[in-house]
Amino acid sequence: MRFFFGCAFFFFLGIHQILGQLNVPKIFTDNMVLQRDKPIHLWGKGSLNTSLKVQFGKETVTTRVNQDSTWSILLKERRANSTPQSIEITDGVDKIILSNILIGDIWICIGQSNMEWPMEKEEHLKEELSNAQQPLLRFYNPIYAGKGIYNEVFTDSVLQLLNKKSFFQGSWAVSDSSSIKKMSAVGYYFAKRILEEEHVPIGLVNMSIGGAPIETFVGVKAMKNSPQFIRKAKGNWLTNEELPVWIRERGDKNVGKIPVINQDELGSNHAFKPGFAFSAGIEPMLQMPIQGILWYQGESNAQELERVYEYAELQKLLIEDYRKQWKQPKMPFYWVQLSSIDTLKYKSHYWPEFRNEQRKLLEEIDNSGMVVTSDIGAKNDVHPTNKKDVGKRLARWALKNTYGHGIIPSGPLPYSADFKDGKVVISYEYGDGLTTSDGKSLRGFSLDGKSPVKTYINKDKIVVPTVRKPKFLYYAWQPWTDANLVNFENLPASTFKIKVE
């Protein structure tokens, strides 16, 4: 009889688990940060029709699990709080306790390898380790299936994880000398700077994927609803000529010649597949309020002119869709312009055009910002190791636009080029104190994108002597540029091609 009851107990326990054992999404773990000043949304699954109680500090909310085994509750919005707290969720049988929770700002880091680039490979790591113990800085830095596997076939164990529920695996961690080593260096330096000024907890969610094209971060539905980009979400992605050649070649080596377990009408699941990173990483977070997005991506979309000239509109689609899906129409979105690299060992021939497309998007997207990094590139390496300046420059945009500091967020950005009396005069936003970064003569300007022309600075404007009115004026129009214009904050000017009026 004892054995029978024992068997019965485990039998019914098994049924309980199958029907919907109490759980929450993977991103809800100990050490997490919840977004301040917005209602806190918790959700998950449980056993059918059971009553659920959620307690957070002095607030208690009850609900019932729905017929489809889901549950959802809203807790009141809270101010930033640096005191660790706990959330208890129970249905009377199961209990979930989330501990060491802070209330602050959540920033999501998205992009490819330069955003993914970890602190352990960043050039300032040694000096930074002594500063890494930051209890108010938290990381959600999951591993993704296929990470670091490029020119070879995925193993069965990786193939098993190529679904939206299993693709990302991780939990929140508190910043210390160990946890920062795998974290996005760009994200870390951004968060550290915000902490120094705002003194509120910062949570970083790192969803970047090495080599990933922008298309994987755009929802399939958004692409299908776009007349311009609908063809990106049709047919087998590995043979879809609307997608970058490079990522299809990489994808084919991983999953193109083997039977796969997880696929749909767009073909085999993969980190580079259109919409896949969105469905696996972004979509599960859409119910969770955040502060904003940090974006560093483009290298995989910059090798073909057709991909280059569509990029700004594609990024605009992504931004507008994210803001709509998160129901945060003014959500900050700050991105990093591609850096400088020579063409000798890398196919960077179209990077000037690409950087210019990124710059022009600033004029179309409110509450946005772009970081210029052409001065800190690596001549023969697509991964410059100085991510400290990148993160700090991103923080400038957030400190100005999101946190209301009266600072200069950017280097000079051109807004007009006017021809009169034998010269072109260029006016800049953020152009106070124009000078050169190295104290030498001004470099980087041309009338044809190729041949340098003499220029000089006159009262925070750039003057280009020329007998005839040119159609366009160019700056830093080389993949690897030595252009040296900066403002008084020593922030570099953006690559540009601008029409002369």
VOBABA-559782 format. One record per residue (C-alpha): residue in one letter; z, x, y. Coordinates in steps of 0.25 Angstrom, whole numbers. Layout:
<sites>
[site A, [Z, X, Y]]
...
</sites>
This chain:
<sites>
[site M, [0, 0, 0]]
[site R, [3, 11, 10]]
[site F, [-10, 17, 7]]
[site F, [-17, 4, 9]]
[site F, [-10, 2, 23]]
[site G, [-14, 16, 26]]
[site C, [-28, 14, 23]]
[site A, [-28, 1, 30]]
[site F, [-22, 8, 43]]
[site F, [-33, 18, 43]]
[site F, [-44, 8, 40]]
[site F, [-40, -1, 52]]
[site L, [-38, 12, 60]]
[site G, [-52, 15, 57]]
[site I, [-57, 1, 61]]
[site H, [-50, 3, 74]]
[site Q, [-57, 16, 77]]
[site I, [-70, 10, 73]]
[site L, [-69, -2, 82]]
[site G, [-65, 5, 94]]
[site Q, [-53, 15, 94]]
[site L, [-47, 16, 108]]
[site N, [-55, 27, 116]]
[site V, [-60, 32, 129]]
[site P, [-73, 39, 133]]
[site K, [-73, 54, 130]]
[site I, [-72, 58, 145]]
[site F, [-58, 52, 146]]
[site T, [-48, 63, 141]]
[site D, [-36, 70, 145]]
[site N, [-37, 79, 157]]
[site M, [-48, 70, 164]]
[site V, [-50, 66, 178]]
[site L, [-52, 52, 183]]
[site Q, [-59, 49, 195]]
[site R, [-50, 46, 207]]
[site D, [-52, 34, 217]]
[site K, [-60, 26, 207]]
[site P, [-55, 16, 196]]
[site I, [-52, 23, 183]]
[site H, [-61, 18, 172]]
[site L, [-57, 20, 158]]
[site W, [-64, 14, 146]]
[site G, [-66, 16, 131]]
[site K, [-66, 9, 118]]
[site G, [-55, 2, 109]]
[site S, [-53, -8, 99]]
[site L, [-58, -22, 101]]
[site N, [-50, -31, 109]]
[site T, [-38, -22, 110]]
[site S, [-30, -22, 123]]
[site L, [-30, -9, 130]]
[site K, [-20, -3, 140]]
[site V, [-23, 9, 149]]
[site Q, [-12, 16, 157]]
[site F, [-15, 26, 168]]
[site G, [-2, 30, 176]]
[site K, [4, 17, 181]]
[site E, [-8, 9, 179]]
[site T, [-10, 1, 166]]
[site V, [-23, -7, 163]]
[site T, [-26, -16, 150]]
[site T, [-39, -21, 145]]
[site R, [-45, -25, 131]]
[site V, [-55, -18, 123]]
[site N, [-69, -25, 124]]
[site Q, [-76, -31, 112]]
[site D, [-85, -19, 112]]
[site S, [-73, -10, 111]]
[site T, [-74, -5, 125]]
[site W, [-63, -5, 136]]
[site S, [-63, -2, 150]]
[site I, [-52, -1, 161]]
[site L, [-51, 2, 176]]
[site L, [-39, 9, 182]]
[site K, [-36, 9, 196]]
[site E, [-42, 21, 205]]
[site R, [-33, 32, 208]]
[site R, [-32, 43, 218]]
[site A, [-33, 58, 213]]
[site N, [-21, 62, 205]]
[site S, [-18, 76, 200]]
[site T, [-7, 72, 192]]
[site P, [-11, 71, 177]]
[site Q, [-10, 56, 171]]
[site S, [-13, 49, 158]]
[site I, [-20, 37, 154]]
[site E, [-16, 29, 142]]
[site I, [-25, 19, 135]]
[site T, [-20, 11, 123]]
[site D, [-24, -1, 115]]
[site G, [-10, -2, 108]]
[site V, [-15, 6, 96]]
[site D, [-23, 18, 102]]
[site K, [-19, 26, 114]]
[site I, [-27, 35, 123]]
[site I, [-20, 44, 133]]
[site L, [-28, 52, 143]]
[site S, [-19, 63, 149]]
[site N, [-19, 73, 161]]
[site I, [-28, 64, 169]]
[site L, [-31, 67, 184]]
[site I, [-37, 58, 195]]
[site G, [-48, 65, 203]]
[site D, [-63, 67, 204]]
[site I, [-73, 68, 193]]
[site W, [-86, 76, 195]]
[site I, [-96, 76, 184]]
[site C, [-104, 89, 182]]
[site I, [-118, 86, 177]]
[site G, [-130, 95, 175]]
[site Q, [-135, 106, 166]]
[site S, [-131, 120, 163]]
[site N, [-128, 125, 177]]
[site M, [-118, 113, 178]]
[site E, [-113, 116, 164]]
[site W, [-111, 131, 166]]
[site P, [-97, 133, 162]]
[site M, [-86, 141, 170]]
[site E, [-86, 151, 159]]
[site K, [-100, 156, 163]]
[site E, [-98, 155, 178]]
[site E, [-97, 168, 186]]
[site H, [-84, 165, 193]]
[site L, [-76, 161, 180]]
[site K, [-66, 173, 179]]
[site E, [-61, 171, 194]]
[site E, [-61, 156, 191]]
[site L, [-52, 156, 179]]
[site S, [-39, 158, 187]]
[site N, [-43, 145, 195]]
[site A, [-46, 137, 183]]
[site Q, [-33, 130, 181]]
[site Q, [-35, 117, 188]]
[site P, [-28, 105, 183]]
[site L, [-35, 96, 193]]
[site L, [-49, 100, 187]]
[site R, [-53, 94, 174]]
[site F, [-66, 95, 166]]
[site Y, [-73, 86, 157]]
[site N, [-83, 96, 151]]
[site P, [-89, 91, 138]]
[site I, [-97, 99, 128]]
[site Y, [-111, 92, 125]]
[site A, [-119, 92, 112]]
[site G, [-129, 103, 111]]
[site K, [-122, 112, 122]]
[site G, [-128, 126, 122]]
[site I, [-138, 123, 111]]
[site Y, [-152, 125, 117]]
[site N, [-163, 131, 108]]
[site E, [-159, 125, 95]]
[site V, [-158, 113, 87]]
[site F, [-145, 105, 88]]
[site T, [-136, 105, 76]]
[site D, [-131, 92, 69]]
[site S, [-118, 93, 76]]
[site V, [-124, 93, 90]]
[site L, [-134, 82, 86]]
[site Q, [-122, 73, 82]]
[site L, [-117, 74, 96]]
[site L, [-130, 70, 103]]
[site N, [-125, 56, 107]]
[site K, [-119, 51, 120]]
[site K, [-105, 49, 114]]
[site S, [-104, 63, 108]]
[site F, [-113, 72, 117]]
[site F, [-102, 76, 127]]
[site Q, [-88, 81, 121]]
[site G, [-76, 85, 129]]
[site S, [-63, 82, 136]]
[site W, [-57, 84, 150]]
[site A, [-50, 98, 153]]
[site V, [-41, 103, 164]]
[site S, [-47, 115, 171]]
[site D, [-42, 128, 166]]
[site S, [-47, 142, 163]]
[site S, [-51, 137, 150]]
[site S, [-57, 124, 153]]
[site I, [-66, 128, 164]]
[site K, [-74, 138, 156]]
[site K, [-83, 127, 150]]
[site M, [-83, 119, 163]]
[site S, [-95, 118, 172]]
[site A, [-93, 129, 182]]
[site V, [-100, 121, 193]]
[site G, [-91, 109, 190]]
[site Y, [-78, 118, 190]]
[site Y, [-81, 125, 203]]
[site F, [-84, 111, 210]]
[site A, [-72, 105, 205]]
[site K, [-63, 117, 209]]
[site R, [-68, 116, 223]]
[site I, [-66, 101, 224]]
[site L, [-52, 103, 219]]
[site E, [-49, 114, 229]]
[site E, [-52, 104, 240]]
[site E, [-48, 90, 235]]
[site H, [-37, 93, 226]]
[site V, [-40, 81, 216]]
[site P, [-43, 82, 201]]
[site I, [-57, 85, 198]]
[site G, [-63, 81, 185]]
[site L, [-77, 88, 181]]
[site V, [-85, 81, 170]]
[site N, [-96, 91, 165]]
[site M, [-108, 84, 159]]
[site S, [-118, 95, 161]]
[site I, [-128, 100, 150]]
[site G, [-135, 113, 150]]
[site G, [-150, 111, 151]]
[site A, [-149, 96, 153]]
[site P, [-160, 90, 162]]
[site I, [-156, 79, 172]]
[site E, [-162, 69, 163]]
[site T, [-151, 69, 153]]
[site F, [-141, 65, 164]]
[site V, [-149, 53, 169]]
[site G, [-147, 40, 162]]
[site V, [-158, 35, 153]]
[site K, [-157, 22, 160]]
[site A, [-158, 28, 174]]
[site M, [-171, 35, 170]]
[site K, [-177, 23, 163]]
[site N, [-175, 15, 176]]
[site S, [-182, 26, 184]]
[site P, [-197, 24, 185]]
[site Q, [-197, 39, 188]]
[site F, [-189, 44, 177]]
[site I, [-191, 33, 166]]
[site R, [-200, 42, 158]]
[site K, [-189, 52, 156]]
[site A, [-181, 42, 147]]
[site K, [-193, 38, 138]]
[site G, [-197, 44, 125]]
[site N, [-192, 56, 117]]
[site W, [-185, 65, 128]]
[site L, [-190, 78, 121]]
[site T, [-204, 75, 123]]
[site N, [-203, 68, 136]]
[site E, [-211, 75, 147]]
[site E, [-203, 69, 158]]
[site L, [-191, 78, 155]]
[site P, [-190, 93, 157]]
[site V, [-197, 101, 147]]
[site W, [-186, 111, 145]]
[site I, [-175, 101, 141]]
[site R, [-185, 95, 131]]
[site E, [-188, 108, 125]]
[site R, [-173, 111, 124]]
[site G, [-170, 97, 118]]
[site D, [-181, 98, 108]]
[site K, [-175, 111, 103]]
[site N, [-162, 104, 101]]
[site V, [-166, 90, 95]]
[site G, [-181, 89, 95]]
[site K, [-184, 93, 81]]
[site I, [-172, 87, 73]]
[site P, [-168, 73, 69]]
[site V, [-157, 69, 79]]
[site I, [-146, 59, 77]]
[site N, [-145, 54, 91]]
[site Q, [-157, 49, 99]]
[site D, [-163, 37, 106]]
[site E, [-177, 33, 112]]
[site L, [-177, 46, 121]]
[site G, [-175, 55, 108]]
[site S, [-165, 64, 103]]
[site N, [-151, 65, 111]]
[site H, [-149, 78, 118]]
[site A, [-142, 83, 131]]
[site F, [-156, 84, 138]]
[site K, [-161, 70, 134]]
[site P, [-163, 61, 146]]
[site G, [-151, 52, 148]]
[site F, [-142, 59, 137]]
[site A, [-132, 66, 145]]
[site F, [-131, 54, 154]]
[site S, [-128, 45, 142]]
[site A, [-119, 55, 135]]
[site G, [-111, 60, 147]]
[site I, [-113, 52, 160]]
[site E, [-114, 38, 155]]
[site P, [-100, 39, 148]]
[site M, [-94, 42, 161]]
[site L, [-100, 32, 170]]
[site Q, [-88, 23, 170]]
[site M, [-79, 34, 175]]
[site P, [-79, 36, 190]]
[site I, [-82, 50, 194]]
[site Q, [-83, 57, 208]]
[site G, [-97, 63, 207]]
[site I, [-107, 72, 200]]
[site L, [-111, 86, 200]]
[site W, [-125, 90, 195]]
[site Y, [-131, 103, 192]]
[site Q, [-144, 101, 184]]
[site G, [-159, 104, 186]]
[site E, [-163, 116, 179]]
[site S, [-169, 108, 167]]
[site N, [-177, 100, 176]]
[site A, [-182, 111, 185]]
[site Q, [-193, 117, 176]]
[site E, [-205, 107, 179]]
[site L, [-209, 102, 192]]
[site E, [-210, 88, 187]]
[site R, [-195, 88, 183]]
[site V, [-192, 95, 196]]
[site Y, [-198, 85, 206]]
[site E, [-192, 73, 198]]
[site Y, [-178, 79, 198]]
[site A, [-172, 74, 211]]
[site E, [-176, 60, 208]]
[site L, [-170, 61, 194]]
[site Q, [-157, 67, 199]]
[site K, [-157, 55, 209]]
[site L, [-159, 45, 198]]
[site L, [-147, 52, 191]]
[site I, [-138, 52, 203]]
[site E, [-141, 37, 206]]
[site D, [-139, 33, 192]]
[site Y, [-126, 40, 191]]
[site R, [-121, 34, 204]]
[site K, [-125, 20, 199]]
[site Q, [-119, 22, 185]]
[site W, [-106, 27, 190]]
[site K, [-106, 16, 201]]
[site Q, [-103, 27, 211]]
[site P, [-115, 26, 221]]
[site K, [-110, 37, 229]]
[site M, [-106, 47, 218]]
[site P, [-107, 61, 223]]
[site F, [-118, 69, 216]]
[site Y, [-119, 84, 219]]
[site W, [-129, 93, 212]]
[site V, [-133, 108, 211]]
[site Q, [-147, 113, 215]]
[site L, [-153, 122, 206]]
[site S, [-151, 137, 209]]
[site S, [-160, 149, 209]]
[site I, [-166, 156, 197]]
[site D, [-179, 165, 195]]
[site T, [-191, 160, 187]]
[site L, [-191, 173, 179]]
[site K, [-182, 168, 168]]
[site Y, [-181, 153, 171]]
[site K, [-191, 142, 174]]
[site S, [-186, 139, 188]]
[site H, [-199, 139, 195]]
[site Y, [-197, 125, 201]]
[site W, [-182, 127, 205]]
[site P, [-185, 127, 220]]
[site E, [-192, 113, 219]]
[site F, [-180, 108, 210]]
[site R, [-170, 113, 220]]
[site N, [-177, 106, 231]]
[site E, [-178, 93, 223]]
[site Q, [-163, 94, 222]]
[site R, [-161, 96, 236]]
[site K, [-169, 84, 241]]
[site L, [-161, 75, 232]]
[site L, [-149, 77, 242]]
[site E, [-157, 69, 252]]
[site E, [-157, 57, 242]]
[site I, [-144, 57, 236]]
[site D, [-131, 53, 244]]
[site N, [-118, 59, 241]]
[site S, [-125, 71, 234]]
[site G, [-125, 86, 236]]
[site M, [-133, 98, 231]]
[site V, [-128, 112, 229]]
[site V, [-138, 124, 231]]
[site T, [-136, 135, 222]]
[site S, [-149, 143, 224]]
[site D, [-141, 155, 230]]
[site I, [-132, 156, 217]]
[site G, [-143, 156, 206]]
[site A, [-146, 166, 195]]
[site K, [-159, 172, 196]]
[site N, [-162, 172, 181]]
[site D, [-152, 162, 176]]
[site V, [-152, 147, 177]]
[site H, [-137, 148, 176]]
[site P, [-131, 154, 189]]
[site T, [-116, 158, 185]]
[site N, [-111, 155, 199]]
[site K, [-106, 141, 198]]
[site K, [-94, 142, 207]]
[site D, [-103, 141, 220]]
[site V, [-111, 129, 213]]
[site G, [-98, 121, 211]]
[site K, [-92, 124, 224]]
[site R, [-105, 120, 231]]
[site L, [-105, 107, 224]]
[site A, [-91, 105, 228]]
[site R, [-95, 106, 243]]
[site W, [-103, 94, 241]]
[site A, [-92, 86, 235]]
[site L, [-82, 91, 245]]
[site K, [-91, 86, 256]]
[site N, [-97, 73, 251]]
[site T, [-86, 68, 241]]
[site Y, [-73, 74, 246]]
[site G, [-77, 73, 261]]
[site H, [-75, 88, 265]]
[site G, [-82, 93, 278]]
[site I, [-89, 104, 271]]
[site I, [-104, 109, 270]]
[site P, [-108, 105, 256]]
[site S, [-121, 113, 255]]
[site G, [-130, 124, 260]]
[site P, [-142, 120, 270]]
[site L, [-150, 108, 266]]
[site P, [-163, 107, 274]]
[site Y, [-166, 93, 280]]
[site S, [-178, 97, 289]]
[site A, [-189, 107, 292]]
[site D, [-196, 105, 305]]
[site F, [-208, 113, 310]]
[site K, [-209, 116, 325]]
[site D, [-214, 127, 334]]
[site G, [-218, 136, 323]]
[site K, [-206, 135, 314]]
[site V, [-199, 127, 304]]
[site V, [-185, 123, 307]]
[site I, [-176, 119, 295]]
[site S, [-163, 111, 297]]
[site Y, [-152, 110, 287]]
[site E, [-141, 101, 283]]
[site Y, [-129, 110, 280]]
[site G, [-136, 121, 288]]
[site D, [-125, 126, 297]]
[site G, [-124, 141, 298]]
[site L, [-137, 144, 291]]
[site T, [-137, 158, 287]]
[site T, [-142, 167, 275]]
[site S, [-133, 169, 263]]
[site D, [-135, 184, 263]]
[site G, [-136, 187, 277]]
[site K, [-151, 191, 276]]
[site S, [-163, 184, 281]]
[site L, [-166, 170, 278]]
[site R, [-174, 168, 265]]
[site G, [-180, 157, 257]]
[site F, [-189, 149, 266]]
[site S, [-204, 147, 264]]
[site L, [-215, 138, 268]]
[site D, [-222, 138, 255]]
[site G, [-211, 139, 245]]
[site K, [-215, 154, 242]]
[site S, [-217, 163, 254]]
[site P, [-204, 166, 262]]
[site V, [-204, 164, 277]]
[site K, [-196, 169, 288]]
[site T, [-185, 160, 293]]
[site Y, [-173, 161, 302]]
[site I, [-160, 153, 305]]
[site N, [-159, 146, 318]]
[site K, [-146, 137, 321]]
[site D, [-144, 132, 307]]
[site K, [-159, 130, 305]]
[site I, [-170, 138, 298]]
[site V, [-182, 142, 306]]
[site V, [-195, 145, 298]]
[site P, [-206, 151, 308]]
[site T, [-220, 146, 304]]
[site V, [-233, 144, 311]]
[site R, [-237, 132, 303]]
[site K, [-229, 120, 299]]
[site P, [-227, 121, 284]]
[site K, [-226, 109, 275]]
[site F, [-213, 113, 268]]
[site L, [-202, 123, 270]]
[site Y, [-196, 129, 257]]
[site Y, [-182, 136, 255]]
[site A, [-177, 144, 243]]
[site W, [-190, 140, 235]]
[site Q, [-189, 149, 224]]
[site P, [-182, 147, 211]]
[site W, [-174, 160, 213]]
[site T, [-172, 160, 228]]
[site D, [-165, 170, 238]]
[site A, [-165, 160, 249]]
[site N, [-152, 163, 257]]
[site L, [-150, 151, 268]]
[site V, [-136, 146, 268]]
[site N, [-127, 139, 278]]
[site F, [-113, 143, 284]]
[site E, [-106, 140, 271]]
[site N, [-115, 149, 263]]
[site L, [-121, 138, 256]]
[site P, [-136, 140, 252]]
[site A, [-148, 131, 257]]
[site S, [-155, 123, 247]]
[site T, [-169, 126, 242]]
[site F, [-179, 116, 249]]
[site K, [-193, 112, 252]]
[site I, [-194, 104, 265]]
[site K, [-205, 98, 272]]
[site V, [-207, 103, 286]]
[site E, [-208, 93, 297]]
</sites>
